[in-house]
Amino acid sequence: MEHLDEELSNFLYKVNQVNSIVEKLASKDENLQKIGDLEAQQYLGEENDTKYEKIDEKELKIRSSRTIINRKALLREENPATMSQEAFMEEMSKDADRRYKEKLIRREKMETLRKQATLAFRRGEFEKALTLYTKAIEQIRDSCGLYTNRALTYINLKHYDKAVVDCETALRLNENSLKAGLLKAKAHFLQGDLRSFEETVKETKERNEDKMSFIEDFVKQLSEIKDK
């Protein structure tokens, strides 16, 4: 149900955007009409074909356009105020279904890239793994696991600052991620930032009280690395 709520929210945002454009196009104020024309072109992906300049604070002048805005399409086909309830619900369903299918395709691509990245990492091909993890993240940007995997890759490449950034992103997605917390601590430790290391360990313990023993063992192993 979560993805349906997200798609509904996106669709209603689109509805409000179209209504705002339509109101400007239907206005008796010529300035608002011109602004509506510009917004309509941007909405329809035609902003690259139009140039405009500000004459004064109240007037926008359209200088050139190679496209003609189909106002009737906006007024008739996409404006829910002119739709029947059935047509509106059908359009909403189609839009949500299309976006959901697109997300499934992106997720499938992400999984393929993730598996390839993991294999490269295990082979010690860290540069290749980094490239593949980055491509996977481009498909699905809200995966905590992808960011922690890339962070570990950054650590192996000694890019500690970038590892910290990825761990922080992972923690924003899941503040209780033990892996993200420990990798962030490790990155700070390896770059010699002991203050940030200790703060991160403390935060990780507070968020994962049931994993206290595991965290202590992890910190102990890092200390042994330093001693060597």
URGIHU-V580716 format. One record per backbone hydrogen bond with DSSP energy under -1.0 kcal/mol. CO is the residue of the C=O (numbers start at 0). NH is the residue of the N-H. Records with the same first field share a line. If there is no record, write none. Layout:
BEGIN
CO: NH + NH
END
This chain:
BEGIN
0: 4
1: 5
2: 6
3: 7
4: 8
5: 9
6: 10
7: 11
8: 12
9: 13
10: 14
11: 15
12: 16
13: 17
14: 18
15: 19
16: 20
17: 21
18: 22
19: 23
20: 24
21: 25
23: 26
28: 32
29: 33
30: 34
31: 35
32: 36
33: 37
34: 38
35: 39
36: 40
37: 41
38: 42
39: 43
40: 45
41: 44
45: 48
46: 49
50: 62 + 63
52: 60
58: 54 + 55
60: 52
63: 50
68: 70
69: 73
70: 74
71: 75
72: 76 + 77
78: 81
79: 82
83: 87
84: 88
85: 89
86: 90
87: 91
88: 92
89: 93
90: 94
91: 95
92: 96
93: 97
94: 98
95: 99
96: 100
97: 101
98: 102
99: 103
100: 104
101: 105
102: 106
103: 107
104: 108
105: 109
106: 110
107: 111
108: 112
109: 113
110: 114
111: 115
112: 116
113: 117
114: 118
115: 119
116: 120
117: 121
118: 122
119: 124
120: 123
123: 125
124: 128
125: 129
126: 130
127: 131
128: 132
129: 133
130: 134
131: 135
132: 136
133: 137
135: 139
142: 146
143: 147
144: 148
145: 149
146: 150
147: 151
148: 152
149: 153
150: 154
151: 155
152: 156
153: 158
154: 157
157: 159
158: 162
159: 163
160: 164
161: 165
162: 166
163: 167
164: 168
165: 169
166: 170
167: 171
168: 172
169: 173
173: 176
176: 180
177: 181
178: 182
179: 183
180: 184
181: 185
182: 186
183: 187
184: 188
185: 189
186: 190
187: 192
188: 191
191: 193
192: 196
193: 197
194: 198
195: 199
196: 200
197: 201
198: 202
199: 203
200: 204
201: 205
202: 206
203: 207
207: 210
210: 214
211: 215
212: 216
213: 217
214: 218
215: 219
216: 220
217: 221
218: 222
219: 223
220: 224
221: 225
222: 226
223: 227
END
